[in-house]
Amino acid sequence: MSLTASLTALNPATGRVIATYPAATASDVRGAVDSAHAAYLAWRDVPLAERCRVLDRVADVLRGRIDALSGLMADEMGKPVREGRAEVEKCATGCAYFAARAAEFLAPELVATDFAASYVCYRPLGVLLAIMPWNFPLWQVVRFAAPALAAGNAVILKHAPNVPGCALALVDVFAAAGLPVGVFQAPLIDIDADPGIVPDLIVDPRIAGVTLTGSTRAGRAVAAVAGAHLKKTVLELGGSDAYVVLADADIDAAAAACVTGRMINGGQSCIAAKRFIVEAPVRDAFERRVVDGLAAVVMGDPHDEATTLGPMARRDLRDALHRQVVGSVAAGARLIVGGEVPSGPGAFYPPTLLGDVRPGMPAFDEELFGPVAVIVEAADEEEAIALANASAYGLGAAVFTRDAARGEAIVRDRLESGAGFVNAFVRSDPRMPFGGVRESGYGRELGRWGIREWVNVKTVVRA
């Protein structure tokens, strides 16, 4: 690896360089694993109550830096500051939640057997590698790291290359809260300069497990390496969430929730509302209300408090999204609003709505990672459910109906997804498990289910 390798953070609203950071060498990464493993051996023996007190302090530090951190996200990946502050607060809430509940989730469980004593205990695994994306550059990391650290593990973060400042800011937050040196590290890795650096890191015998949030392609690559070396993995991958709008739905409320669910984070979310599947009798009314909702979106400078849609994170991502829109229109989709690349600097893309979308079009078959919504007409409930499930993905889904029991039965029993919401847009919650099925990955984050992904579920018996 070249000693001159570096990571450059670009402001996606202006295209200007924010900062350039020296990339970690292979030697740097090996040193990080050395120190992380040594730190883990001490951290695992720190009483759980003290580990949780550190997480409580992390929550305090995050809240104390809310403006700086939201501004940093606006600069590095274009998130409007109003959404950035909400992300920082969610991180703080997640830390406080696991600080309060880790003792309950990790408490030994007695099991009645013929022995004098028999129980299950939960012990940490070791040093964990977290490969994280840019779209929620703080929350994606914290939702994994908080329970993993509470359980006594150490963490090495390999963050996305366009948010190096966020990676370093997280290291500083944990340090300021009193986390011992080495327990949480974020070497700035440039895989373009050294494609083998991450596989080598996964193979290192001191790495006990790997979690990745990213594309299905990246998930396959990580799982292949980790599986060959019998390393535990949790993969949270892409999504093409279907929102089914039944004919008896409150159309105003459904459209508002769908627009919100699609436009959060500029549509750059694995659990964004990506396919609106609408029963034919209410398709026209729903479409009109979605158009009105998109018209109210304010695209602009992410530092402006009035902005609700900043730029996309990178120009290449914006251009790829536009190609999907153009390809869908060429295949017969109807462009209702948006769909034109703005002139001027930055990676902006307008709120866009496609109608008459069907399977076989990019807008149906592929994940659209940006502010593009699609409407798919269904003849009835049966066709709507079939269309919702006609995807390789299975992360989240929602149903809108005035019959709540009917909606609950559909999301529980008929939609193939890791989460199902009735009359609300899909979102993560520290108290509930989060993850998908099929090409959306496997394993769970958050709640008692997330913390137990990263422990040795150990049988202890005394005769």
C-alpha positions in Angstrom: 0.0 0.0 0.0 1.3 3.4 -0.9 2.3 5.6 2.0 0.6 8.5 0.2 -2.8 6.9 0.1 -5.5 9.2 1.5 -9.2 9.7 1.9 -10.8 13.0 0.7 -14.1 14.2 2.1 -16.1 16.2 -0.5 -19.0 18.4 0.3 -21.8 17.0 -1.9 -23.7 20.3 -1.9 -20.7 22.2 -3.4 -18.3 19.6 -4.7 -15.5 21.2 -2.8 -12.9 19.4 -0.7 -13.6 19.5 3.0 -10.5 17.7 4.2 -8.0 15.1 3.2 -7.0 12.4 5.7 -4.0 10.0 5.5 -5.3 6.4 5.0 -4.3 3.7 7.4 -1.6 1.3 6.1 -1.8 -2.4 6.5 0.7 -2.1 9.4 -1.6 0.5 11.0 -4.6 -1.9 10.8 -2.6 -4.7 12.3 -1.6 -2.4 15.1 -5.2 -1.5 15.7 -6.1 -5.2 16.0 -3.2 -5.7 18.4 -4.4 -2.8 20.7 -8.1 -3.7 20.3 -7.4 -7.3 21.4 -5.4 -6.2 24.4 -8.1 -3.7 25.3 -10.8 -6.3 25.0 -9.1 -8.6 27.4 -9.3 -5.9 30.1 -12.7 -4.5 29.0 -14.5 -7.9 29.2 -13.6 -8.0 32.9 -14.9 -4.5 33.7 -18.1 -4.9 35.7 -21.2 -4.7 33.5 -22.5 -1.8 35.6 -19.4 0.2 34.8 -19.6 -0.6 31.1 -23.1 0.7 31.2 -22.1 3.9 33.0 -19.7 4.6 30.1 -22.6 4.2 27.6 -24.7 6.7 29.7 -21.8 9.1 29.4 -21.6 8.5 25.7 -25.3 9.6 25.5 -24.4 12.8 27.4 -21.4 13.6 25.1 -23.5 13.1 22.0 -26.2 15.4 23.2 -23.6 18.0 24.1 -22.2 17.9 20.6 -25.5 17.7 18.7 -24.9 20.9 16.6 -21.3 20.0 15.7 -22.2 16.5 14.8 -25.2 17.4 12.7 -23.1 20.1 10.9 -20.4 17.5 10.2 -23.0 15.1 8.6 -24.4 18.0 6.5 -20.9 18.7 5.3 -19.8 15.2 4.5 -22.9 13.5 3.2 -25.5 16.2 2.7 -28.0 15.4 5.5 -30.1 18.4 6.4 -29.1 19.6 9.9 -32.7 19.2 11.2 -32.4 15.5 10.3 -28.9 15.3 11.6 -29.9 16.5 15.0 -32.6 13.8 15.1 -29.9 11.2 14.2 -27.6 12.3 17.0 -30.5 12.3 19.5 -31.4 8.8 18.4 -27.8 7.7 19.0 -28.0 9.1 22.5 -31.3 7.4 23.1 -29.9 4.1 21.9 -26.9 4.3 24.2 -29.0 5.2 27.2 -31.4 2.3 26.4 -28.7 -0.3 26.4 -27.1 1.2 29.4 -30.4 0.7 31.2 -31.3 -2.7 29.9 -28.0 -4.6 29.2 -28.0 -6.1 32.7 -31.4 -7.6 32.1 -30.6 -8.8 28.6 -27.3 -10.5 29.7 -28.5 -11.9 33.1 -27.8 -15.6 33.5 -30.8 -17.8 32.9 -31.4 -20.8 35.2 -32.4 -24.1 33.5 -33.9 -26.9 35.4 -31.9 -30.2 34.8 -30.8 -33.2 36.9 -27.6 -31.4 37.9 -27.0 -29.4 41.1 -26.8 -26.2 39.0 -27.3 -25.5 35.4 -27.7 -22.2 33.7 -27.0 -20.2 30.5 -24.6 -17.2 30.7 -23.7 -14.6 28.0 -20.0 -13.8 27.5 -18.4 -11.5 25.0 -16.9 -12.8 21.8 -13.9 -10.5 21.4 -12.9 -7.9 18.8 -15.7 -7.2 16.3 -15.3 -5.6 12.9 -18.0 -3.2 11.8 -18.2 -2.3 8.1 -20.6 0.7 8.0 -22.2 2.9 5.4 -22.4 6.7 4.9 -26.1 7.2 4.9 -26.6 7.3 8.7 -22.9 7.7 9.6 -23.5 7.9 13.3 -26.6 5.9 14.0 -25.6 2.8 11.9 -22.4 2.6 14.0 -23.9 3.3 17.4 -26.8 0.9 17.0 -24.3 -1.9 16.7 -21.5 -0.6 18.9 -23.6 0.3 22.0 -24.9 -3.3 22.7 -21.6 -4.8 21.5 -19.6 -2.7 23.9 -22.1 -3.2 26.7 -21.6 -6.9 26.3 -17.9 -6.6 26.8 -16.6 -6.7 23.2 -14.2 -4.3 21.5 -14.9 -2.7 18.1 -12.9 -1.8 15.0 -14.9 0.4 12.7 -14.3 0.4 9.0 -16.4 3.4 7.9 -17.4 4.5 4.5 -14.6 6.5 2.8 -16.7 9.6 2.2 -17.4 10.2 5.9 -13.9 10.0 7.5 -14.7 13.0 9.8 -17.7 11.2 11.2 -15.6 8.1 11.9 -13.0 10.1 13.8 -15.7 12.1 15.6 -17.2 8.8 17.0 -13.8 7.8 18.3 -13.6 11.1 20.1 -17.1 10.8 21.5 -16.3 7.4 23.0 -13.0 8.6 24.4 -14.6 11.7 25.9 -17.1 9.4 27.7 -14.3 7.4 29.3 -14.2 4.3 27.1 -10.7 2.8 27.6 -8.2 3.4 24.9 -8.3 0.7 22.2 -11.8 -0.6 22.8 -13.3 1.4 20.0 -11.1 2.3 17.0 -11.7 3.6 13.4 -8.7 3.3 11.2 -9.3 5.1 7.9 -9.1 2.3 5.4 -8.9 3.0 1.6 -9.9 -0.2 -0.1 -9.2 1.3 -3.5 -5.5 1.6 -2.6 -5.3 -1.8 -0.9 -8.3 -4.1 -1.9 -6.9 -6.9 0.3 -6.9 -4.9 3.6 -10.4 -5.7 4.7 -10.3 -9.4 3.8 -7.0 -9.7 5.7 -8.7 -8.0 8.6 -11.6 -10.4 8.6 -9.2 -13.4 8.4 -7.2 -12.2 11.4 -7.8 -14.8 14.1 -8.4 -12.1 16.7 -11.4 -10.8 14.8 -14.3 -12.8 16.3 -17.1 -11.5 14.1 -18.1 -9.1 11.4 -21.2 -6.9 10.9 -21.9 -5.1 7.7 -24.6 -2.6 6.7 -24.4 -2.1 2.9 -25.2 -3.5 -0.5 -26.1 -7.1 -1.2 -23.0 -7.3 -3.3 -20.8 -6.2 -0.4 -22.6 -8.6 2.0 -21.9 -11.5 -0.3 -18.2 -10.6 -0.4 -17.9 -10.3 3.3 -19.9 -13.4 4.1 -17.8 -15.4 1.7 -14.6 -14.5 3.5 -16.0 -14.7 6.9 -17.7 -18.0 6.2 -14.5 -19.6 4.9 -13.0 -18.8 8.3 -16.0 -19.6 10.4 -16.5 -16.1 11.6 -19.9 -14.9 12.9 -21.6 -12.3 10.7 -24.7 -10.1 10.8 -25.6 -8.5 7.5 -28.1 -5.7 7.1 -28.3 -5.2 3.3 -30.4 -3.4 0.8 -34.2 -3.1 0.6 -37.0 -2.3 -1.7 -39.7 -1.8 0.8 -43.3 -2.1 -0.4 -46.0 0.1 1.1 -49.4 -1.5 0.3 -52.3 1.0 0.1 -55.6 -0.8 0.2 -58.8 0.7 -1.1 -60.2 1.3 2.4 -57.2 3.3 3.5 -57.3 6.9 4.8 -55.7 8.2 1.6 -54.6 11.5 3.1 -52.8 9.8 6.0 -51.4 7.1 3.8 -49.9 9.5 1.2 -48.4 11.7 4.0 -46.7 8.6 5.6 -45.5 7.3 2.3 -43.9 10.7 1.3 -42.3 11.0 4.7 -41.0 7.4 4.5 -39.6 7.9 1.0 -38.0 11.3 1.6 -36.3 10.8 4.9 -32.5 11.1 4.5 -33.1 12.1 0.9 -34.5 8.6 0.2 -31.0 7.2 0.9 -32.1 4.6 3.4 -32.4 0.8 3.2 -35.8 1.0 4.9 -37.2 3.9 2.9 -40.6 3.5 1.3 -39.6 2.5 -2.2 -42.6 1.0 -3.9 -46.1 2.3 -3.3 -48.5 -0.5 -4.3 -52.0 0.9 -4.6 -55.3 -0.7 -5.2 -56.8 0.6 -8.5 -59.9 2.3 -7.0 -57.8 4.8 -5.0 -54.8 5.0 -7.3 -55.6 8.4 -8.8 -56.5 10.0 -5.5 -53.4 8.7 -3.8 -51.2 9.9 -6.7 -52.6 13.4 -6.5 -51.8 13.6 -2.8 -48.3 12.2 -3.2 -47.6 14.8 -5.9 -48.8 17.5 -3.4 -46.6 16.0 -0.7 -43.5 16.0 -2.9 -44.2 19.6 -4.0 -43.8 20.7 -0.3 -40.3 19.2 -0.1 -37.7 22.0 0.1 -34.4 21.1 -1.7 -31.4 23.2 -0.8 -28.4 23.8 1.4 -28.4 21.1 4.1 -27.3 23.8 6.7 -30.4 25.8 6.0 -33.1 25.0 8.7 -35.8 25.2 6.0 -34.2 22.5 3.9 -35.9 19.1 4.0 -34.0 17.6 1.0 -30.2 18.0 0.8 -28.0 16.7 -2.0 -27.3 13.1 -2.5 -24.1 11.9 -0.9 -22.1 11.7 -4.1 -22.5 12.7 -7.7 -21.9 9.2 -9.0 -24.8 7.9 -6.8 -27.0 10.7 -8.2 -26.0 9.8 -11.7 -26.7 6.1 -11.2 -30.1 6.9 -9.7 -31.0 9.1 -12.8 -30.0 6.2 -15.1 -32.5 4.0 -13.3 -35.2 6.6 -13.7 -34.4 7.1 -17.4 -34.3 3.3 -17.9 -37.7 2.9 -16.2 -39.3 5.6 -18.4 -37.9 4.0 -21.5 -39.4 0.7 -20.3 -42.9 2.3 -20.0 -43.0 4.0 -16.7 -44.7 7.4 -16.5 -42.7 10.3 -15.2 -45.1 12.3 -13.1 -42.8 14.9 -11.4 -39.1 15.5 -11.2 -36.6 13.2 -13.1 -34.3 16.0 -14.3 -30.7 16.5 -13.1 -30.4 20.1 -11.9 -27.8 22.4 -13.3 -25.1 23.8 -11.0 -22.7 22.3 -8.5 -23.4 19.5 -6.1 -25.2 16.1 -6.2 -28.8 17.4 -6.0 -31.7 15.4 -7.4 -35.3 16.6 -7.2 -38.2 14.7 -5.6 -39.3 12.3 -8.4 -42.4 10.2 -8.8 -42.9 7.4 -11.4 -46.2 5.9 -12.2 -47.3 2.8 -14.1 -44.3 0.9 -12.8 -44.3 -2.8 -13.3 -42.0 -5.8 -12.7 -39.2 -5.8 -15.2 -38.4 -2.1 -14.9 -35.4 -0.9 -12.9 -37.7 1.1 -10.6 -39.5 -2.1 -9.6 -36.7 -4.7 -9.7 -33.8 -2.6 -8.3 -33.2 -0.6 -5.2 -33.6 3.1 -5.8 -31.4 4.8 -3.3 -32.5 8.4 -3.5 -35.6 10.7 -3.6 -37.5 8.7 -6.2 -40.9 7.1 -5.4 -42.8 4.7 -7.6 -46.5 3.9 -7.8 -47.5 0.4 -8.8 -51.2 -0.3 -9.4 -52.8 -3.5 -8.2 -56.2 -4.8 -9.1 -57.0 -6.0 -5.6 -55.5 -7.0 -2.2 -54.2 -10.4 -3.6 -52.3 -8.8 -6.4 -51.0 -6.1 -4.1 -49.5 -8.6 -1.8 -48.1 -10.7 -4.7 -46.4 -7.5 -6.1 -45.1 -6.6 -2.7 -43.4 -10.0 -2.3 -42.1 -10.0 -5.9 -38.7 -8.7 -4.9 -35.4 -10.2 -4.0 -35.4 -8.0 -0.9 -37.2 -8.4 2.4 -36.3 -5.7 4.9 -39.4 -3.7 5.8 -43.0 -3.3 4.5 -46.1 -1.4 5.4 -49.9 -1.7 4.9 -52.4 1.2 5.0 -56.0 0.3 5.8 -58.8 1.5 8.1 -59.2 -2.1 9.3 -56.2 -2.3 11.7 -56.7 -6.0 12.4 -56.7 -6.8 8.7 -53.5 -4.8 8.2 -51.8 -6.5 11.1 -52.7 -9.9 9.7 -51.2 -9.0 6.3 -47.9 -7.7 7.7 -47.6 -10.5 10.2 -48.5 -13.5 8.0 -48.3 -12.5 4.3 -45.6 -9.9 3.6 -42.1 -11.4 3.5 -40.0 -8.9 5.4 -38.1 -8.4 8.6 -40.5 -5.7 9.8 -44.1 -4.9 9.1 -45.9 -1.6 10.0 -49.6 -0.8 9.8 -50.6 2.8 9.0 -47.1 4.1 9.6 -43.8 4.3 7.8 -41.0 1.8 8.7 -38.3 2.9 11.1 -35.9 1.3 13.5 -36.3 1.5 17.3 -33.7 0.5 19.9 -36.3 -1.6 21.7 -37.2 -3.7 18.7 -35.2 -6.1 16.5 -34.0 -4.8 13.2 -33.0 -6.8 10.1 -34.2 -8.5 7.0 -34.7 -11.7 5.1 -33.7 -12.9 1.7 -31.2 -10.5 0.0 -31.8 -8.0 2.7 -29.5 -10.0 4.9 -29.7 -12.0 8.1 -29.2 -11.5 11.9 -30.7 -8.8 14.0 -29.6 -5.5 15.5 -31.2 -3.7 18.5 -33.2 -4.9 21.5 -32.3 -8.1 23.4 -31.9 -9.8 20.0 -29.2 -7.5 18.9 -27.1 -7.6 22.0 -27.3 -11.4 22.0 -25.9 -11.6 18.4 -22.5 -10.7 19.8 -22.1 -13.0 22.8 -21.2 -16.6 23.5 -24.4 -18.2 24.7 -22.7 -20.5 27.1 -24.0 -23.5 29.0 -22.7 -23.9 32.6 -23.4 -27.1 34.5 -22.2 -28.1 38.0 -22.7 -31.7 39.2 
